[in-house]
Amino acid sequence: MSRKLGAFINFGIGVSAVFVIVGAVAFGLGQANQAAASAPVKTVSPTKVSTTTPAKPPAVVPSSTAPVEPAGNPKAVAGGKKVLFFTFDDGPDPVWTPQILEVLAKYDAHATFFELGSMQAEHPGLKEQVLAAGNSIGSHSISHAQLTKVSAAKRHHEIFDGPQSKCFRPPYGAENAKVKADIKAAGMTPVLWDVDTLDWQRPGKQAIVNSILKGAHDGSVILMHDAGGNRSQSVAALDEALGTLKAQGYAFAAMDC
């Protein structure tokens, strides 16, 4: 065999091998694509994003006549009904607080109790009764000091070391820039009222009832007391007022404190 003929034969064999390899690769790719096309396609559901509006903290009330939304949306709190926020200051008291709780339960009502640290310490267990009945607790300082007239150290102690809560009601409603700053620094919101029943003056049951009914409107915050003296008039007035207001379509909610 001549050298040229041998080279030609070898070249032909090499080319044939290349075509065989290329054909095998193409066949393999075709099989892979066919398998991928026949495989089931998995679909991924889009992530659901919650559209629930976060609850708002109690609004700051600059005066006793200012509107307030102390528990976010009152309509949502009361299932679409008109809602009132009854509040009770100066407790807890072993005589009057349980009576207030009993009247509230009678009308399926809830309220917010702005308690004193000194009273909590003197009457342990009452705070738990208030909470167990579905009510909320706000801070009313430790000793009911007028915070606008005490030293910075005293003011700080009364606010920071009082009952744990998200809501703070300054005694006598007395507040200024320094009081508000300390309340905010303590992680709380100042909450005042719309209706002052003046029940602490003991003006008579009917006078207290009249104050409640006259000032009541959707979203009102009503100020009463469950301690600090004889509160029999307050208990009796609450009973009558709740009966009348419930018949008018009101519900009674605790603040988000």
N, C-alpha and C positions, 0 to 999 in steps of 0.2 A: 504493500500500500504506500502511495506517495505521501510525503509530508503534508502537502496541500489538502489531499483528500482526507487525511486523518484529522486535520484541524477543522475542516468543514463538518465532519461527522460530530466531533466533540462540540462544536458551536451549536449544532442542531439539537443535540441532547440537552444542552444547557438551557436553550430557549424553551424547549418542551417542559423542562422542570419548573421554570419560572411560571409558565401558564398554568401548570397544575397547582402550584402554591397559591397563585392569585385566585384561581377558581375556588379553591378550598376556603380561603378567607371570605370571599364574597358569599359563598353558600352559608358559612357560619353566621355572618352578619344578617343575612336574610332570615335565617331561623330565629335569631335573637329578636329582630324587629317584629316578626310574626307573633312570637310569644308575648312580647310587650303589648302588642295591639289587642291580643285576646284576653289579657289579664283584666280583672274587674277594677274599676276606678273608684278609689276611696274619696268620699266628700267630707270636708271638715266644716262643721257648723260654725257660724260666726259667734264670737264671744258676746254674750249678753251683757249689756251695760245697764246698771241699775239707774232708774230715773227717779228714785225716791228722794225727795227734798229733805236734806238733813234738818233735824229739829233746831229751831232757833233758841238761843238762851233768852232768859227774861229780859225784856226791854228796860232801859233806864227811864225812870219816871221823874222828870224834873220838878213836878209839883203835884199836889194832891188832886188836881183837876185834869191832869194830862192823860191822854189815852195810853193804854198799856196793853201789850200782848205778852204776858209773862210766861206762857207755855207754848210758844210757837204759834201755830194756827189754831185758834180756839175752836173752829168748826171741826177740825180734824180730831182734836182732843175729845170733843163731846159727840162725835159721830154725826156732825151736821146740825146739831141743835144749838140754840142759844146757850151760852155758857157764862157762868159767874165764878169768880175766884174768891172764896171766903178765906180770910187769913186771921190767925189768932196769935196775939203777942203775949210775951212775959212769962210763959210757962216753961216747963210743964208743972202743973199743980196736981197733987194727989186727990183733991176733992173735985175740982172743976174740969180738968182735962178729960177724965173718964166720962163725965156727964156730956161734955161736948161731943166726944167720940160716939156716944150712944145715940145722940140726936142725929148726927151725920149719917150713921148707919141706918137709921129709921127711914131716911129718904134716899138711900143709895148715893149719898153725897160724899165728896172728898174735899179736903182743904189743905192749906199750908200753915204750919205752926212755926212762927219765928220765936225760937227758944233762947233763953239766957243760959250761958255756960254754968253760972252759979246754981240755977234751978235744976239743970240736968245732974249736976254733981250731988245736990241735996236729995234728989228724988230719982235714984237709979231705977231703970226698968220702964219708966213712962215713955221715954223716947222710943223704945222698941215697940210699945203698944201703939203709939201713933203711926209708926211706919208699917206695922203688921196690918193695920186697918186700911192700908192703901193711900195714906196721906204722905205729904212730903214735909221736910224740916228745913227751915232757913235759919240763919244766924241773926240774933238780935243783940250781939256783943256778949260780954261776960257778966257785967254788973249793971247794965242799963245807964252807963255814964253818958253825959252829953258830950259827944266826941269833938265838937267844935270848941269846947272850953277846957280841954285837958292837955297835958303835955304831950309831946310827940311820942315819948316812950309809952305813956299810958294809952294813947290812941292806938299805937301799934299793937300793944298787948291785947286790948279789947277786941280788935279786929282779927288779928292773926291767930290768937289762941282761944277763940270762942268756938261754938259748935261748928262742926265740919259741914260745909254746904257750898252750893254754887250761888246761893242768893244771900244777900245781906240787907237787913232793914236797920238803918241807923236809928237809935233811940230818939224819940221825939220828932223823927224825920229830919233831924238837924244834920246838915252836911255842907261842906265847902270843898274847895279844890283839893286840900290836903286829905280830907276824909275820903273823897272819891278816889284819889290816887292810891291811898292805902288799901281801899276795898278792891280796886283793880289789881294791885300788886299781890293781893292775897288770893287771886283767882276767882273773885266773886263779882256779882253784878248787884248794884243797889236797887232795891225794889221798894217803892212807897205804896200809894193807894189812890183810888178814885173816890171812895165813899168812907168817910170817918163817922162811925155811928156814935162816937163819944160815950160808949157804954161804960167806960171806966168811971164816968161821973155818976153813974146809976140814976139816970133821968126817969126811970120807969120803963117797964117792958114795952108799952105801946109806943113810946117815943123812939125806942131803938128800932122797933119794927118799922115805924114810919120812915126813919132815916134809910133803912135798907131798901124798902120798896120804892121810895122816891128817887134814890140814886141808882137803882139797878138798871143796867142796860147791857147788851151783849158785849162781853169782854171786861166788865167792871171788876175791879179789885176792891173788896170790902174789908175794912179794918174792924176787928173785934178783939176781945181779950179773954184768955182762959186762966188768968192768974192776976196777982197784984191786988187782991181784995175779994170781997163777996161778989161772985159772978152769977148769982141765981137769976138776975134779970137778963143777963146775956144768954143763958141757957134757954130760958122761956121764950125770949124774943127770937132766937135762932129757930126754935121748933115751929113757931107760928110763921115766920118769914119763909122758911124752906117749903112748908106746905103750900103757901100761896104761890110762891115762885115756881114750884114744880108744876102746879096746875096751869101756869101760864106758859109752860113749855120749856123752862130752863133746865139745864143740867149744871152740875157743880163739880169742878175739876180741881185737882191739886196742881200747883206749879211744878215745872221741871227744875227742881232744886237739888 
